[in-house]
């Protein structure tokens, strides 16, 4: 009977060790899932981004900008002008513009 107890103790420790290992793996997997979720989230546009940056990151934003009356996409200024500056120049509500850019 003593041999059975000795044999059972290491086995139960082994099972406990496996359970702990599984928990650690699960935690790592959860972290990986969270990281992948973050990387697939939509791009957040800010007032300090240039029009060129916006168009590089999201080419379809051209339609949104066009809808706000910003038609000069070939203009070299797009590489230097921020969304905030462009909104001021075109008398556009900056908050609404940022909302629309970040929705899609």
Biopython code that builds the backbone (N, CA, C, O; Angstrom):
import numpy as np
from Bio.PDB.StructureBuilder import StructureBuilder

atoms = [
    (1, "UNK", "N", (0.812, -1.191, 0.000)),
    (1, "UNK", "CA", (0.000, 0.000, 0.000)),
    (1, "UNK", "C", (0.860, 1.261, 0.000)),
    (1, "UNK", "O", (0.499, 2.268, -0.610)),
    (2, "UNK", "N", (1.959, 1.202, 0.663)),
    (2, "UNK", "CA", (2.830, 2.368, 0.691)),
    (2, "UNK", "C", (3.354, 2.687, -0.691)),
    (2, "UNK", "O", (3.494, 3.859, -1.040)),
    (3, "UNK", "N", (3.645, 1.675, -1.484)),
    (3, "UNK", "CA", (4.140, 1.909, -2.836)),
    (3, "UNK", "C", (3.085, 2.625, -3.666)),
    (3, "UNK", "O", (3.408, 3.487, -4.483)),
    (4, "UNK", "N", (1.820, 2.264, -3.454)),
    (4, "UNK", "CA", (0.753, 2.923, -4.207)),
    (4, "UNK", "C", (0.681, 4.400, -3.847)),
    (4, "UNK", "O", (0.480, 5.230, -4.734)),
    (5, "UNK", "N", (0.837, 4.748, -2.597)),
    (5, "UNK", "CA", (0.791, 6.146, -2.175)),
    (5, "UNK", "C", (1.951, 6.918, -2.785)),
    (5, "UNK", "O", (1.774, 8.040, -3.260)),
    (6, "UNK", "N", (3.126, 6.324, -2.774)),
    (6, "UNK", "CA", (4.295, 6.987, -3.342)),
    (6, "UNK", "C", (4.102, 7.188, -4.837)),
    (6, "UNK", "O", (4.434, 8.242, -5.380)),
    (7, "UNK", "N", (3.577, 6.199, -5.478)),
    (7, "UNK", "CA", (3.345, 6.302, -6.917)),
    (7, "UNK", "C", (2.285, 7.359, -7.216)),
    (7, "UNK", "O", (2.410, 8.088, -8.200)),
    (8, "UNK", "N", (1.258, 7.457, -6.399)),
    (8, "UNK", "CA", (0.183, 8.404, -6.642)),
    (8, "UNK", "C", (0.633, 9.850, -6.429)),
    (8, "UNK", "O", (0.189, 10.742, -7.152)),
    (9, "UNK", "N", (1.487, 10.090, -5.470)),
    (9, "UNK", "CA", (1.907, 11.453, -5.185)),
    (9, "UNK", "C", (2.628, 12.094, -6.376)),
    (9, "UNK", "O", (2.251, 13.193, -6.782)),
    (10, "UNK", "N", (3.631, 11.461, -6.941)),
    (10, "UNK", "CA", (4.265, 12.101, -8.099)),
    (10, "UNK", "C", (3.296, 12.269, -9.269)),
    (10, "UNK", "O", (3.378, 13.247, -10.012)),
    (11, "UNK", "N", (2.389, 11.322, -9.428)),
    (11, "UNK", "CA", (1.432, 11.438, -10.524)),
    (11, "UNK", "C", (0.542, 12.650, -10.310)),
    (11, "UNK", "O", (0.277, 13.387, -11.261)),
    (12, "UNK", "N", (0.068, 12.881, -9.080)),
    (12, "UNK", "CA", (-0.795, 14.025, -8.823)),
    (12, "UNK", "C", (-0.017, 15.328, -8.978)),
    (12, "UNK", "O", (-0.578, 16.328, -9.426)),
    (13, "UNK", "N", (1.253, 15.334, -8.620)),
    (13, "UNK", "CA", (2.070, 16.533, -8.832)),
    (13, "UNK", "C", (2.250, 16.771, -10.319)),
    (13, "UNK", "O", (2.240, 17.911, -10.783)),
    (14, "UNK", "N", (2.412, 15.705, -11.048)),
    (14, "UNK", "CA", (2.580, 15.818, -12.492)),
    (14, "UNK", "C", (1.319, 16.395, -13.135)),
    (14, "UNK", "O", (1.400, 17.234, -14.032)),
    (15, "UNK", "N", (0.168, 15.945, -12.676)),
    (15, "UNK", "CA", (-1.098, 16.456, -13.202)),
    (15, "UNK", "C", (-1.236, 17.927, -12.843)),
    (15, "UNK", "O", (-1.663, 18.734, -13.668)),
    (16, "UNK", "N", (-0.874, 18.275, -11.614)),
    (16, "UNK", "CA", (-0.956, 19.677, -11.196)),
    (16, "UNK", "C", (-0.015, 20.531, -12.032)),
    (16, "UNK", "O", (-0.363, 21.644, -12.426)),
    (17, "UNK", "N", (1.171, 20.012, -12.299)),
    (17, "UNK", "CA", (2.132, 20.742, -13.121)),
    (17, "UNK", "C", (1.593, 20.938, -14.528)),
    (17, "UNK", "O", (1.765, 22.008, -15.112)),
    (18, "UNK", "N", (0.940, 19.919, -15.081)),
    (18, "UNK", "CA", (0.366, 20.031, -16.417)),
    (18, "UNK", "C", (-0.751, 21.068, -16.438)),
    (18, "UNK", "O", (-0.860, 21.852, -17.381)),
    (19, "UNK", "N", (-1.587, 21.068, -15.390)),
    (19, "UNK", "CA", (-2.673, 22.044, -15.326)),
    (19, "UNK", "C", (-2.111, 23.458, -15.285)),
    (19, "UNK", "O", (-2.627, 24.352, -15.957)),
    (20, "UNK", "N", (-1.058, 23.664, -14.503)),
    (20, "UNK", "CA", (-0.430, 24.974, -14.426)),
    (20, "UNK", "C", (0.140, 25.359, -15.776)),
    (20, "UNK", "O", (0.014, 26.504, -16.211)),
    (21, "UNK", "N", (0.762, 24.406, -16.430)),
    (21, "UNK", "CA", (1.331, 24.653, -17.746)),
    (21, "UNK", "C", (0.245, 25.037, -18.737)),
    (21, "UNK", "O", (0.432, 25.938, -19.555)),
    (22, "UNK", "N", (-0.877, 24.359, -18.661)),
    (22, "UNK", "CA", (-1.997, 24.663, -19.552)),
    (22, "UNK", "C", (-2.518, 26.069, -19.268)),
    (22, "UNK", "O", (-2.842, 26.805, -20.200)),
    (23, "UNK", "N", (-2.602, 26.449, -18.007)),
    (23, "UNK", "CA", (-3.065, 27.790, -17.655)),
    (23, "UNK", "C", (-2.118, 28.848, -18.213)),
    (23, "UNK", "O", (-2.570, 29.873, -18.722)),
    (24, "UNK", "N", (-0.818, 28.613, -18.123)),
    (24, "UNK", "CA", (0.155, 29.567, -18.644)),
    (24, "UNK", "C", (0.023, 29.684, -20.155)),
    (24, "UNK", "O", (0.079, 30.784, -20.706)),
    (25, "UNK", "N", (-0.147, 28.578, -20.808)),
    (25, "UNK", "CA", (-0.305, 28.586, -22.261)),
    (25, "UNK", "C", (-1.565, 29.357, -22.627)),
    (25, "UNK", "O", (-1.571, 30.144, -23.574)),
    (26, "UNK", "N", (-2.622, 29.127, -21.873)),
    (26, "UNK", "CA", (-3.872, 29.820, -22.142)),
    (26, "UNK", "C", (-3.696, 31.321, -21.955)),
    (26, "UNK", "O", (-4.196, 32.105, -22.761)),
    (27, "UNK", "N", (-2.997, 31.727, -20.913)),
    (27, "UNK", "CA", (-2.752, 33.146, -20.678)),
    (27, "UNK", "C", (-1.939, 33.740, -21.819)),
    (27, "UNK", "O", (-2.215, 34.858, -22.254)),
    (28, "UNK", "N", (-0.949, 33.017, -22.308)),
    (28, "UNK", "CA", (-0.148, 33.498, -23.428)),
    (28, "UNK", "C", (-1.007, 33.615, -24.682)),
    (28, "UNK", "O", (-0.882, 34.573, -25.445)),
    (29, "UNK", "N", (-1.873, 32.636, -24.886)),
    (29, "UNK", "CA", (-2.745, 32.671, -26.049)),
    (29, "UNK", "C", (-3.696, 33.859, -25.974)),
    (29, "UNK", "O", (-3.965, 34.509, -26.985)),
    (30, "UNK", "N", (-4.203, 34.142, -24.782)),
    (30, "UNK", "CA", (-5.104, 35.276, -24.602)),
    (30, "UNK", "C", (-4.375, 36.579, -24.910)),
    (30, "UNK", "O", (-4.933, 37.471, -25.548)),
    (31, "UNK", "N", (-3.133, 36.688, -24.459)),
    (31, "UNK", "CA", (-2.345, 37.879, -24.732)),
    (31, "UNK", "C", (-2.132, 38.042, -26.229)),
    (31, "UNK", "O", (-2.231, 39.147, -26.762)),
    (32, "UNK", "N", (-1.840, 36.941, -26.902)),
    (32, "UNK", "CA", (-1.648, 36.980, -28.351)),
    (32, "UNK", "C", (-2.929, 37.404, -29.060)),
    (32, "UNK", "O", (-2.888, 38.165, -30.027)),
    (33, "UNK", "N", (-4.069, 36.907, -28.574)),
    (33, "UNK", "CA", (-5.353, 37.289, -29.169)),
    (33, "UNK", "C", (-5.600, 38.781, -29.011)),
    (33, "UNK", "O", (-6.046, 39.448, -29.945)),
    (34, "UNK", "N", (-5.302, 39.307, -27.807)),
    (34, "UNK", "CA", (-5.506, 40.729, -27.554)),
    (34, "UNK", "C", (-4.610, 41.563, -28.460)),
    (34, "UNK", "O", (-5.036, 42.586, -28.996)),
    (35, "UNK", "N", (-3.376, 41.123, -28.627)),
    (35, "UNK", "CA", (-2.445, 41.845, -29.495)),
    (35, "UNK", "C", (-2.947, 41.853, -30.929)),
    (35, "UNK", "O", (-2.881, 42.881, -31.604)),
    (36, "UNK", "N", (-3.448, 40.717, -31.400)),
    (36, "UNK", "CA", (-3.942, 40.664, -32.775)),
    (36, "UNK", "C", (-5.200, 41.503, -32.931)),
    (36, "UNK", "O", (-5.416, 42.089, -33.991)),
    (37, "UNK", "N", (-6.032, 41.574, -31.902)),
    (37, "UNK", "CA", (-7.218, 42.423, -31.972)),
    (37, "UNK", "C", (-6.811, 43.879, -32.102)),
    (37, "UNK", "O", (-7.400, 44.627, -32.883)),
    (38, "UNK", "N", (-5.797, 44.286, -31.332)),
    (38, "UNK", "CA", (-5.340, 45.667, -31.388)),
    (38, "UNK", "C", (-4.792, 46.005, -32.757)),
    (38, "UNK", "O", (-5.025, 47.100, -33.268)),
    (39, "UNK", "N", (-4.069, 45.077, -33.353)),
    (39, "UNK", "CA", (-3.461, 45.362, -34.643)),
    (39, "UNK", "C", (-4.495, 45.416, -35.770)),
    (39, "UNK", "O", (-4.225, 45.995, -36.823)),
    (40, "UNK", "N", (-5.666, 44.824, -35.566)),
    (40, "UNK", "CA", (-6.687, 44.851, -36.606)),
    (40, "UNK", "C", (-7.711, 45.961, -36.379)),
    (40, "UNK", "O", (-8.644, 46.119, -37.166)),
    (41, "UNK", "N", (-7.541, 46.711, -35.328)),
    (41, "UNK", "CA", (-8.467, 47.808, -35.083)),
    (41, "UNK", "C", (-8.268, 48.902, -36.124)),
    (41, "UNK", "O", (-7.209, 49.013, -36.743)),
    (42, "UNK", "N", (-9.303, 49.700, -36.300)),
    (42, "UNK", "CA", (-9.235, 50.746, -37.306)),
    (42, "UNK", "C", (-8.196, 51.798, -36.940)),
    (42, "UNK", "O", (-7.891, 52.018, -35.768)),
    (43, "UNK", "N", (-7.673, 52.427, -37.952)),
    (43, "UNK", "CA", (-6.671, 53.476, -37.783)),
    (43, "UNK", "C", (-7.324, 54.694, -37.143)),
    (43, "UNK", "O", (-8.407, 55.107, -37.556)),
    (44, "UNK", "N", (-6.684, 55.259, -36.159)),
    (44, "UNK", "CA", (-7.191, 56.458, -35.519)),
    (44, "UNK", "C", (-6.506, 57.665, -36.147)),
    (44, "UNK", "O", (-5.284, 57.800, -36.091)),
    (45, "UNK", "N", (-7.301, 58.529, -36.739)),
    (45, "UNK", "CA", (-6.787, 59.737, -37.361)),
    (45, "UNK", "C", (-6.897, 60.893, -36.376)),
    (45, "UNK", "O", (-7.887, 61.007, -35.653)),
    (46, "UNK", "N", (-5.889, 61.739, -36.350)),
    (46, "UNK", "CA", (-5.865, 62.885, -35.442)),
    (46, "UNK", "C", (-5.712, 64.173, -36.232)),
    (46, "UNK", "O", (-5.372, 64.161, -37.415)),
    (47, "UNK", "N", (-5.965, 65.265, -35.566)),
    (47, "UNK", "CA", (-5.889, 66.575, -36.221)),
    (47, "UNK", "C", (-4.469, 66.925, -36.651)),
    (47, "UNK", "O", (-4.281, 67.778, -37.518)),
    (48, "UNK", "N", (-3.472, 66.281, -36.058)),
    (48, "UNK", "CA", (-2.071, 66.586, -36.362)),
    (48, "UNK", "C", (-1.504, 65.790, -37.532)),
    (48, "UNK", "O", (-0.367, 66.022, -37.943)),
    (49, "UNK", "N", (-2.278, 64.862, -38.067)),
    (49, "UNK", "CA", (-1.810, 64.084, -39.220)),
    (49, "UNK", "C", (-1.927, 64.935, -40.483)),
    (49, "UNK", "O", (-2.851, 65.735, -40.626)),
    (50, "UNK", "N", (-0.977, 64.749, -41.391)),
    (50, "UNK", "CA", (-1.060, 65.478, -42.658)),
    (50, "UNK", "C", (-2.052, 64.767, -43.572)),
    (50, "UNK", "O", (-2.376, 63.593, -43.388)),
    (51, "UNK", "N", (-2.518, 65.515, -44.554)),
    (51, "UNK", "CA", (-3.430, 64.913, -45.533)),
    (51, "UNK", "C", (-2.733, 63.762, -46.250)),
    (51, "UNK", "O", (-3.357, 62.745, -46.554)),
    (52, "UNK", "N", (-1.456, 63.921, -46.516)),
    (52, "UNK", "CA", (-0.683, 62.855, -47.166)),
    (52, "UNK", "C", (-0.646, 61.589, -46.337)),
    (52, "UNK", "O", (-0.779, 60.490, -46.874)),
    (53, "UNK", "N", (-0.464, 61.733, -45.018)),
    (53, "UNK", "CA", (-0.454, 60.560, -44.129)),
    (53, "UNK", "C", (-1.808, 59.858, -44.136)),
    (53, "UNK", "O", (-1.889, 58.630, -44.176)),
    (54, "UNK", "N", (-2.848, 60.649, -44.097)),
    (54, "UNK", "CA", (-4.200, 60.083, -44.107)),
    (54, "UNK", "C", (-4.416, 59.279, -45.380)),
    (54, "UNK", "O", (-4.904, 58.150, -45.334)),
    (55, "UNK", "N", (-4.051, 59.865, -46.516)),
    (55, "UNK", "CA", (-4.269, 59.196, -47.799)),
    (55, "UNK", "C", (-3.380, 57.972, -47.965)),
    (55, "UNK", "O", (-3.778, 57.006, -48.616)),
    (56, "UNK", "N", (-2.191, 57.997, -47.392)),
    (56, "UNK", "CA", (-1.310, 56.818, -47.465)),
    (56, "UNK", "C", (-1.873, 55.672, -46.634)),
    (56, "UNK", "O", (-1.850, 54.518, -47.062)),
    (57, "UNK", "N", (-2.379, 55.992, -45.443)),
    (57, "UNK", "CA", (-2.886, 54.954, -44.549)),
    (57, "UNK", "C", (-4.262, 54.460, -44.952)),
    (57, "UNK", "O", (-4.629, 53.314, -44.695)),
    (58, "UNK", "N", (-5.015, 55.344, -45.589)),
    (58, "UNK", "CA", (-6.393, 54.985, -45.948)),
    (58, "UNK", "C", (-6.769, 55.687, -47.253)),
    (58, "UNK", "O", (-7.390, 56.749, -47.229)),
    (59, "UNK", "N", (-6.400, 55.107, -48.377)),
    (59, "UNK", "CA", (-6.679, 55.747, -49.673)),
    (59, "UNK", "C", (-8.154, 56.075, -49.892)),
    (59, "UNK", "O", (-8.478, 57.060, -50.555)),
    (60, "UNK", "N", (-9.042, 55.262, -49.344)),
    (60, "UNK", "CA", (-10.473, 55.519, -49.521)),
    (60, "UNK", "C", (-10.939, 56.769, -48.774)),
    (60, "UNK", "O", (-12.082, 57.194, -48.943)),
    (61, "UNK", "N", (-10.075, 57.362, -47.955)),
    (61, "UNK", "CA", (-10.411, 58.603, -47.253)),
    (61, "UNK", "C", (-10.555, 59.758, -48.238)),
    (61, "UNK", "O", (-11.126, 60.796, -47.902)),
    (62, "UNK", "N", (-10.043, 59.581, -49.445)),
    (62, "UNK", "CA", (-10.153, 60.622, -50.466)),
    (62, "UNK", "C", (-11.624, 60.984, -50.694)),
    (62, "UNK", "O", (-11.951, 62.160, -50.851)),
    (63, "UNK", "N", (-12.489, 60.012, -50.715)),
    (63, "UNK", "CA", (-13.919, 60.266, -50.918)),
    (63, "UNK", "C", (-14.505, 61.089, -49.767)),
    (63, "UNK", "O", (-15.340, 61.966, -49.984)),
    (64, "UNK", "N", (-14.066, 60.802, -48.561)),
    (64, "UNK", "CA", (-14.559, 61.550, -47.396)),
    (64, "UNK", "C", (-14.077, 62.990, -47.475)),
    (64, "UNK", "O", (-14.858, 63.923, -47.292)),
    (65, "UNK", "N", (-12.780, 63.171, -47.751)),
    (65, "UNK", "CA", (-12.220, 64.521, -47.864)),
    (65, "UNK", "C", (-12.893, 65.293, -48.996)),
    (65, "UNK", "O", (-13.196, 66.478, -48.853)),
    (66, "UNK", "N", (-13.120, 64.626, -50.103)),
    (66, "UNK", "CA", (-13.799, 65.230, -51.247)),
    (66, "UNK", "C", (-15.189, 65.716, -50.839)),
    (66, "UNK", "O", (-15.620, 66.797, -51.239)),
    (67, "UNK", "N", (-15.881, 64.910, -50.045)),
    (67, "UNK", "CA", (-17.214, 65.268, -49.570)),
    (67, "UNK", "C", (-17.220, 66.504, -48.688)),
    (67, "UNK", "O", (-18.243, 67.179, -48.571)),
    (68, "UNK", "N", (-16.102, 66.803, -48.073)),
    (68, "UNK", "CA", (-15.978, 67.994, -47.235)),
    (68, "UNK", "C", (-15.457, 69.198, -48.028)),
    (68, "UNK", "O", (-15.192, 70.255, -47.457)),
    (69, "UNK", "N", (-15.314, 69.031, -49.339)),
    (69, "UNK", "CA", (-14.871, 70.137, -50.176)),
    (69, "UNK", "C", (-13.366, 70.245, -50.326)),
    (69, "UNK", "O", (-12.863, 71.255, -50.817)),
    (70, "UNK", "N", (-12.646, 69.225, -49.912)),
    (70, "UNK", "CA", (-11.187, 69.223, -50.043)),
    (70, "UNK", "C", (-10.846, 68.461, -51.324)),
    (70, "UNK", "O", (-10.820, 67.231, -51.341)),
    (71, "UNK", "N", (-10.587, 69.214, -52.393)),
    (71, "UNK", "CA", (-10.425, 68.609, -53.712)),
    (71, "UNK", "C", (-8.984, 68.553, -54.212)),
    (71, "UNK", "O", (-8.739, 67.945, -55.254)),
    (72, "UNK", "N", (-8.049, 69.142, -53.537)),
    (72, "UNK", "CA", (-6.689, 69.276, -54.077)),
    (72, "UNK", "C", (-5.771, 68.132, -53.623)),
    (72, "UNK", "O", (-4.831, 68.348, -52.859)),
    (73, "UNK", "N", (-6.051, 66.935, -54.092)),
    (73, "UNK", "CA", (-5.268, 65.763, -53.669)),
    (73, "UNK", "C", (-3.907, 65.683, -54.348)),
    (73, "UNK", "O", (-2.983, 65.073, -53.809)),
    (74, "UNK", "N", (-3.774, 66.282, -55.508)),
    (74, "UNK", "CA", (-2.494, 66.268, -56.210)),
    (74, "UNK", "C", (-1.582, 67.395, -55.771)),
    (74, "UNK", "O", (-0.429, 67.462, -56.198)),
    (75, "UNK", "N", (-2.077, 68.268, -54.935)),
    (75, "UNK", "CA", (-1.326, 69.433, -54.479)),
    (75, "UNK", "C", (-0.175, 69.009, -53.560)),
    (75, "UNK", "O", (-0.379, 68.185, -52.669)),
    (76, "UNK", "N", (1.021, 69.551, -53.758)),
    (76, "UNK", "CA", (2.156, 69.192, -52.901)),
    (76, "UNK", "C", (1.956, 69.568, -51.433)),
    (76, "UNK", "O", (2.611, 69.011, -50.553)),
    (77, "UNK", "N", (1.069, 70.495, -51.175)),
    (77, "UNK", "CA", (0.814, 70.939, -49.803)),
    (77, "UNK", "C", (0.241, 69.803, -48.949)),
    (77, "UNK", "O", (0.368, 69.824, -47.725)),
    (78, "UNK", "N", (-0.388, 68.816, -49.589)),
    (78, "UNK", "CA", (-0.986, 67.708, -48.814)),
    (78, "UNK", "C", (0.056, 66.957, -47.995)),
    (78, "UNK", "O", (-0.287, 66.288, -47.021)),
    (79, "UNK", "N", (1.315, 67.062, -48.376)),
    (79, "UNK", "CA", (2.375, 66.376, -47.631)),
    (79, "UNK", "C", (2.756, 67.126, -46.356)),
    (79, "UNK", "O", (3.418, 66.569, -45.480)),
    (80, "UNK", "N", (2.338, 68.391, -46.253)),
    (80, "UNK", "CA", (2.726, 69.208, -45.106)),
    (80, "UNK", "C", (1.542, 69.734, -44.298)),
    (80, "UNK", "O", (1.666, 70.006, -43.103)),
    (81, "UNK", "N", (0.408, 69.873, -44.951)),
    (81, "UNK", "CA", (-0.764, 70.450, -44.304)),
    (81, "UNK", "C", (-1.461, 69.415, -43.426)),
    (81, "UNK", "O", (-1.741, 68.305, -43.878)),
    (82, "UNK", "N", (-1.740, 69.770, -42.180)),
    (82, "UNK", "CA", (-2.421, 68.850, -41.265)),
    (82, "UNK", "C", (-3.927, 68.899, -41.514)),
    (82, "UNK", "O", (-4.439, 69.795, -42.185)),
    (83, "UNK", "N", (-4.608, 67.921, -40.958)),
    (83, "UNK", "CA", (-6.070, 67.912, -41.068)),
    (83, "UNK", "C", (-6.663, 69.164, -40.426)),
    (83, "UNK", "O", (-7.628, 69.736, -40.933)),
    (84, "UNK", "N", (-6.086, 69.572, -39.327)),
    (84, "UNK", "CA", (-6.575, 70.769, -38.644)),
    (84, "UNK", "C", (-6.426, 72.002, -39.542)),
    (84, "UNK", "O", (-7.356, 72.799, -39.661)),
    (85, "UNK", "N", (-5.270, 72.156, -40.165)),
    (85, "UNK", "CA", (-5.040, 73.297, -41.051)),
    (85, "UNK", "C", (-5.963, 73.251, -42.265)),
    (85, "UNK", "O", (-6.527, 74.268, -42.669)),
    (86, "UNK", "N", (-6.106, 72.077, -42.833)),
    (86, "UNK", "CA", (-6.978, 71.925, -43.999)),
    (86, "UNK", "C", (-8.425, 72.246, -43.636)),
    (86, "UNK", "O", (-9.139, 72.880, -44.413)),
    (87, "UNK", "N", (-8.850, 71.811, -42.468)),
    (87, "UNK", "CA", (-10.221, 72.092, -42.025)),
    (87, "UNK", "C", (-10.435, 73.595, -41.862)),
    (87, "UNK", "O", (-11.486, 74.127, -42.221)),
    (88, "UNK", "N", (-9.433, 74.265, -41.319)),
    (88, "UNK", "CA", (-9.542, 75.728, -41.170)),
    (88, "UNK", "C", (-9.591, 76.415, -42.538)),
    (88, "UNK", "O", (-10.392, 77.326, -42.748)),
    (89, "UNK", "N", (-8.743, 75.981, -43.455)),
    (89, "UNK", "CA", (-8.677, 76.597, -44.787)),
    (89, "UNK", "C", (-9.969, 76.392, -45.585)),
    (89, "UNK", "O", (-10.356, 77.246, -46.381)),
    (90, "UNK", "N", (-10.622, 75.266, -45.365)),
    (90, "UNK", "CA", (-11.833, 74.937, -46.124)),
    (90, "UNK", "C", (-13.112, 75.156, -45.321)),
    (90, "UNK", "O", (-14.200, 74.777, -45.754)),
    (91, "UNK", "N", (-12.969, 75.773, -44.141)),
    (91, "UNK", "CA", (-14.116, 76.062, -43.263)),
    (91, "UNK", "C", (-14.932, 74.796, -42.981)),
    (91, "UNK", "O", (-16.149, 74.766, -43.161)),
    (92, "UNK", "N", (-14.224, 73.755, -42.536)),
    (92, "UNK", "CA", (-14.833, 72.451, -42.253)),
    (92, "UNK", "C", (-14.803, 72.204, -40.745)),
    (92, "UNK", "O", (-13.837, 72.558, -40.069)),
    (93, "UNK", "N", (-15.860, 71.601, -40.231)),
    (93, "UNK", "CA", (-15.920, 71.215, -38.820)),
    (93, "UNK", "C", (-14.921, 70.067, -38.588)),
    (93, "UNK", "O", (-15.149, 68.941, -39.032)),
    (94, "UNK", "N", (-13.827, 70.361, -37.897)),
    (94, "UNK", "CA", (-12.752, 69.391, -37.692)),
    (94, "UNK", "C", (-13.236, 68.150, -36.938)),
    (94, "UNK", "O", (-12.857, 67.030, -37.283)),
    (95, "UNK", "N", (-14.057, 68.339, -35.928)),
    (95, "UNK", "CA", (-14.557, 67.193, -35.154)),
    (95, "UNK", "C", (-15.377, 66.249, -36.030)),
    (95, "UNK", "O", (-15.245, 65.028, -35.938)),
    (96, "UNK", "N", (-16.205, 66.814, -36.861)),
    (96, "UNK", "CA", (-17.020, 65.994, -37.762)),
    (96, "UNK", "C", (-16.150, 65.274, -38.783)),
    (96, "UNK", "O", (-16.371, 64.099, -39.075)),
    (97, "UNK", "N", (-15.166, 65.972, -39.322)),
    (97, "UNK", "CA", (-14.240, 65.363, -40.281)),
    (97, "UNK", "C", (-13.503, 64.177, -39.655)),
    (97, "UNK", "O", (-13.421, 63.106, -40.257)),
    (98, "UNK", "N", (-12.969, 64.371, -38.452)),
    (98, "UNK", "CA", (-12.265, 63.283, -37.761)),
    (98, "UNK", "C", (-13.207, 62.130, -37.451)),
    (98, "UNK", "O", (-12.817, 60.966, -37.546)),
    (99, "UNK", "N", (-14.437, 62.444, -37.083)),
    (99, "UNK", "CA", (-15.412, 61.391, -36.808)),
    (99, "UNK", "C", (-15.657, 60.548, -38.048)),
    (99, "UNK", "O", (-15.672, 59.319, -37.976)),
    (100, "UNK", "N", (-15.847, 61.200, -39.174)),
    (100, "UNK", "CA", (-16.099, 60.471, -40.428)),
    (100, "UNK", "C", (-14.882, 59.652, -40.849)),
    (100, "UNK", "O", (-15.035, 58.515, -41.297)),
    (101, "UNK", "N", (-13.691, 60.200, -40.717)),
    (101, "UNK", "CA", (-12.489, 59.464, -41.088)),
    (101, "UNK", "C", (-12.294, 58.232, -40.202)),
    (101, "UNK", "O", (-11.852, 57.185, -40.676)),
    (102, "UNK", "N", (-12.616, 58.357, -38.943)),
    (102, "UNK", "CA", (-12.425, 57.241, -38.012)),
    (102, "UNK", "C", (-13.557, 56.227, -38.006)),
    (102, "UNK", "O", (-13.401, 55.135, -37.460)),
    (103, "UNK", "N", (-14.699, 56.566, -38.604)),
    (103, "UNK", "CA", (-15.831, 55.636, -38.672)),
    (103, "UNK", "C", (-15.553, 54.484, -39.643)),
    (103, "UNK", "O", (-15.816, 53.325, -39.323)),
    (104, "UNK", "N", (-15.051, 54.785, -40.764)),
    (104, "UNK", "CA", (-14.920, 53.782, -41.840)),
    (104, "UNK", "C", (-13.734, 52.930, -41.643)),
    (104, "UNK", "O", (-13.474, 52.038, -42.450)),
]
sb = StructureBuilder()
sb.init_structure("model")
sb.init_model(0)
sb.init_chain("A")
sb.init_seg("    ")
for serial, (resi, resn, name, xyz) in enumerate(atoms, 1):
    if name == "N":
        sb.init_residue(resn, " ", resi, " ")
    sb.init_atom(name, np.array(xyz, "f"), 0.0, 1.0, " ", f" {name:<3s}", serial, name[0])
structure = sb.get_structure()
